[in-house]
Amino acid sequence: MDVILEIWDTYLGDYVFAQAHPARSAASDYFDVHNTTTSSWQYKPASAYIEFEPSPYAYMSAWDRDNIFRQAISLWTITVIFGCLLYFIFASLSYWLVFDKNNKAHPKYLKNQIAMEIRQSVESFPGMALLTTIFWLLEVRGYTKLYDMPADGPGMWYEFLQFPCFLVFTDALIYLIHRGLHHPLIYKHLHKPHHKWIMPTPFASHAFHPVDGFSQSFPYHLYPILFPLNKYASVALFVFVNFWTIMIHDGEYVADSPVINGAACHTMHHLYFNYNYGQYTTLWDRLGGSYRQPDADLFDKEKKMSDAQWKEQVKGVEQMTKEVEGVDDRVYEAKESKKSQ
């Protein structure tokens, strides 16, 4: 994250903080960039691969680039902006190119569902970003095991091994956290908002309570605290994680696999609540006795939209809703308004 922060400061942050919190009182010559600098801060590139020569404005704020409050404000802003961009770009592409619009005719599809999914996501981003910023600060201030070059890590072999290690570690912890969020004392306060969507669209991928959303992302931030991780791999994995989260909510049942926790497995979770808590694989659900194999009909284009399949799903949903939530307070689309699109 330090590379991202350096780019941000170079092209925007330095100018903003030079004006918002100047190093000296405003004077007629303040923005004369030829003046002698007033900060003792010295530029050190965040990476050996790229370097951004700072402008004079980098030295003109009372809060230089190493100031923890400035870093926190910048990192929170970056997380909100780029989190929203990733969400809207990938979720929109998934919705228009992958999501089967016929799912909107499902009996458990909610009235104005997409608008509600987007609203809940957007409202949650600032809170999730605030909690995430704590861990970004640990990264940029050197309290993690992130490294820049392969020579700084365990070795070239680890440049490849770090990816499966990261996925195995986070998959296991997310399973435990996600299952814990379904505990009756926790579910109704934190996780229930995400289960509002019985038949989710890609826009439901980030529609969480802020604490719920952060809790399930916590393993991603814990990994570089405990284990080495290339900083560029960290950014790539962060993008992948967001992409995967959208993909398992896209309603396109491709991965008919006993190993991969794809959209079909995650649909079982949204329909029947207490199954398939895993993120990437079915391993931990199988070990924990919470795996539910997706119905074979879901992988048949015609059968997955059949009345028989939907009636069976509705029966199971209503039974599990009564068991888990007691009362179903969702408002569904009126049957007469539903049309295949």
HUPE-V309345 format. One record per helix or strand. SS is the DSSP state (@ for helix, = for strand). FROM is the first residue (numbers start at 1). TO is the last residue. If there is no record, write none. Layout:
SS;FROM;TO + SS;FROM;TO
This chain:
@;2;20 + =;22;22 + @;56;59 + =;61;61 + @;68;97 + @;101;105 + =;110;110 + @;113;140 + =;146;147 + @;150;152 + @;156;181 + @;184;196 + @;202;204 + @;210;226 + =;229;230 + @;231;247 + =;260;260 + @;263;272 + =;281;281 + @;283;288 + @;296;299 + @;303;305 + @;307;324 + =;332;332 + @;335;337
